[in-house]
Amino acid sequence: MKPIQMVDLKSQYEKIKDSVNAGIQEVIDTTTFIKGGKVNEFQHQLEKYLNVKHVIPVANGTDALQIALMALGLKPGDEVITPTFTFIATAEVVALLGLTPVVVDVDFDTFNISIESLKKAITPRTKAIVPVHLFGQNADMEEILKIAKDHNLDVIEDACQSIGSEYTFSDGRKVQSGCMAEIGCTSFFPSKNLGCFGDGGAIFTNNDELAAKIRAVANHGMVVRYYHDFVGVNSRLDSMQAAVLEVKLQYLDEYIAARQHAAAYYDAKFNGNDKLIIPARNTASTHVFHQYTLKLVDVDRAALQKHLSDKGIPAMVYYPVCLHMQKAYQDPRYKEGDFPVAEQLSACVLSLPMHTELDDEQLEYITAAVLKFVNK
Ligand SMILES: *Cc1c(COP(=O)(O)O)cnc(C)c1O
């Protein structure tokens, strides 16, 4: 059996090695290292894949979120709502810009932002909502967009884990993750569902004016060369990464199917076990399984992790500490117990190996090891 990893980038690369190497070689041969060439090609291919008007490539997913907030012109003191059970980047950029992060609880079943909690958090200072499509499944966007419209709020989707996931609105419209709100952001970090060989990210929008603003913010606040209209940043996807992404985008649907196969295998083995809760599906969204995350019921998580580790099976806790409990984000407004669902999740979640190269032999070995421990 092949060794089991959380993410197996090496085996994935072996299958596309010739095209990836040729793409990188082409960048070197043409010396278009920044902008132009491969970056433009990839941008247009992704626009087509997502059926979105503008893809603006940037240096990473965190930059994408920051640039989105800057382009919307939010000002210090403006409140931005984000779930407390997520990766730190979402709240980090809000804080860096001097905006006020307001955290809310999540839904126990889907791990995504709780609509009830979101409604309660809106104040006259609220300016934007950043829902995170956690683990590869879209948040309840129909409700979120309705609430945003009623209160005149901007919405920025954090689609760093959900590229390729599709959401169906009640009128039957199907829209890709990250393309439902005014702005969407994604990351091409190597382990993400569409990952490059370093850092990368992108911003999506259907709004021409906003796209122009986003491009300018990402390019030193510059519209006409060497004339700076506002304070921007320098954030670019480089051509080598675009060359890798151009190849991998062609396989994204295949990659998603492989992840869904692994998830279905896990589901079939774990469903009905009273110690394990399998990931719930939002009926309006497909799930692209950036992570396959179990909720443990009366199971010693650290002991299970050790049992698996002894058998050569990695398993990770995403995420062990909620935003409102992080040292850097201590805030007199929040204390332990304020977001009971998120806190409960951070104590009971466990993510199993999930990637495009898992075979049934490995899946059988992993599921047998988990079941042996929880059924003992
Ligand atoms: C990965 C990730 C980010 C940040 O992406 P980087 O490219 O690492 O900066 C932001 N939000 C979420 C939910 C992520 O998973």
The ligand as an SDF file (V2000), in Angstrom:
LIG
                    3D

 15 15  0  0  0  0  0  0  0  0999 V2000
   -6.3740   28.8900    2.7840 C   0  0  0  0  0  0  0  0  0  0  0  0
   -7.4140   29.8090    3.2750 C   0  0  0  0  0  0  0  0  0  0  0  0
   -7.2260   31.2020    3.2460 C   0  0  0  0  0  0  0  0  0  0  0  0
   -5.9160   31.8590    2.9070 C   0  0  0  0  0  0  0  0  0  0  0  0
   -5.3280   31.4820    1.7410 O   0  0  0  0  0  0  0  0  0  0  0  0
   -3.7290   31.7270    1.5280 P   0  0  0  0  0  0  0  0  0  0  0  0
   -3.5550   31.5210    0.0650 O   0  0  0  0  0  0  0  0  0  0  0  0
   -3.0380   30.7050    2.3590 O   0  0  0  0  0  0  0  0  0  0  0  0
   -3.4250   33.1150    1.9460 O   0  0  0  0  0  0  0  0  0  0  0  0
   -8.2730   31.9990    3.6480 C   0  0  0  0  0  0  0  0  0  0  0  0
   -9.4430   31.4900    4.0590 N   0  0  0  0  0  0  0  0  0  0  0  0
   -9.6640   30.1510    4.1000 C   0  0  0  0  0  0  0  0  0  0  0  0
  -10.9830   29.6400    4.5780 C   0  0  0  0  0  0  0  0  0  0  0  0
   -8.6420   29.2780    3.7370 C   0  0  0  0  0  0  0  0  0  0  0  0
   -8.8610   27.9600    3.8070 O   0  0  0  0  0  0  0  0  0  0  0  0
  1  2  1  0
  2  3  1  0
  2 14  2  0
  3  4  1  0
  3 10  2  0
  4  5  1  0
  5  6  1  0
  6  7  2  0
  6  8  1  0
  6  9  1  0
 10 11  1  0
 11 12  2  0
 12 13  1  0
 12 14  1  0
 14 15  1  0
M  END
$$$$
